[in-house]
Structure formats: C-alpha cells, structure tokens
Amino acid sequence: METLDLHGTRHGDVEREVIRFVERCWGKGEEEAKIITGHSLPMQKIVLDILDEYQAVAQIGGPLGVDNTLIRVLF
C-alpha cells in the first residue's frame, strides 16, 4: 500500500504533496493508499478537501477506524 507521510510538511505545501501522491497512485492503478497526517485537524481538512475533489473515498483512521493520525484512501 502506498503511503504519504506529511509529518514536517508545512500546511501551505500539503495540497501540492497530496495532489502528486494521488496522481502517482492512480497512475499505478492503486486501489488503496494511506496518508499520515498526525493529529493536525487543519491538515486533515486540507487532505480531505483535496480527496473530495478527486471523488476518492476517505476514512480517518486505519481499518478499524481507531488511529486518527492517518487517512485511508480508496480510489
């Protein structure tokens, strides 16, 4: 599973990084990916807004929904 770790990424750079990541995953035919956001709610909102533009299904947390530091993405 492809993973993007946004720890240490400035909020102003998140949009560019997430778009690159999504485009790369789609180019490989990935069905699922993971974006690590940490506990930053503003960063999670930026990521979710971008994923919404791509009409990707996003779930905060791992498979059990308990880890709120990452977002699972289903393409």
N, C-alpha and C positions, 0 to 999 in steps of 0.2 A: 504494500500500500504506500503510495506517495505521501510524503509528509512535508509540510511547510512550517518551520518554527519561526515565529515572529518575535521571540524574546529579543530585546535590544533594538528592535526596529522602531523608528520614530513613527508616530501616528501619521505624519504627513507622507511617509513612504509606503504605508501599508497598502494603499489602493494599487499602486504600481506592482508591488510584490505579489499581491493576490491575483491580479489580472494575469500576470506572467505565469503564475502557478496553474491557474485554471486552464489557460490556453495550452500549456505544456501537457497537462493531464489529458485533456480532450484529444490532443494530437497523438497520444499514445493509446487511446481507446480505454483509458482507466474508467472503472465504474464507481470506485470509491476512493476517497482521499481523506487526509486529516490535516487540519490547520491548528497549530498550537498558538493560543492567544495569551495564555496566562490568565490572571484574574481581572484584567482590564476590561470593564464593561464598555467603555468608549471604543476600544479596539475591536471587541466582539461585534459591536453595532456596525462599524465600518465594514468588517468582513461579511456580515450577514447581508448588508445592503448590496454589496457587490455580487454576492452569490445569488441574491434575488434577481438582479438584472440578468444573470445567466439562466435563470429559472432552474437552478440546481436546488435539490432538497438538502437542507442543512439541519443538523441536530446538535445542540450544545450537549457535550458530554460524550463519553465513549459508548460502546454497545449497550451498556446497562444504564446510560444516562447519568452516571454519578460523578464523572470527572468534568467539572465545569471550567477547566482550563483549556479545553480543546473543542473544536467543532468538526464533526463528521460531515463529509460532503458526499452526496450521492448524485452522480451525473445521469 
